[in-house]
Amino acid sequence: MKNTYLIGYLPVVAMLLFSLSLSMFTQKMIVSLFKKVSLYNSLLEMFTETEVKLTITLALMLLFFMILATLKVMADTVNQLSLLFFSKDTTGDLLLKTRSSSIIFFIGGLISLISFSSLTGILIIFFVTAIGYFVYFVYKIAPDLSIANLVGMISFQVAIWAFFMTMFALVGLKVYNSLLGSLPL
């Protein structure tokens, strides 16, 4: 690729696409919940149906975009830390080799729009895209690393992401248990 900045916007577009598909799914759930608790009719007295759905979708897009942007910052940090620990590259050439990998997430974001009515489908597409990105990342940097450094880098990334997922799951369970504990049963 001649101009390295040509695809610099693709990570943001990919995050917007994944955010849109997740927000469209969640918006349907929120609207059905509002209908069950009779809040939706009250909203329709003040706003049109399109305005209500659009506002909910945009608010959810912002929320999901912030979550995905946080994951992107974490992923970039983990990638650069793993390269710091396990590569001898001091000029950033390995990072330049992997810049085109943002196309993978862009394609995954486009595919996720097809599956916006299924949370399972969106999550499967996201995880397959993330694994595809990781395989491409390893493929691009493997020629410049020794076998021991490559194994160390892969192990480091797997350990860090396993730690993050475990912590997110524990925090989610803690919030869930505190919500259940606060309900009068």
Secondary structure, DSSP 8 states (H G I E B T S, - for coil): ---TTTTTTHHHHHHHHHHHHHHHHHHHHHHHHHHHTT-HHHHHHHS-HHHHHHHHHHHHHHHHHHHHHHHHHHHHHHHHHHHHHH----SSHHHHHTGGGHHHHHHHHHHHHHTTT-HHHHHHHHHHHHHHHHHHHHHHHGGGS-HHHHHHHHHHHHHHHHHHHHHHHHHHHHHHHHHHHHS--
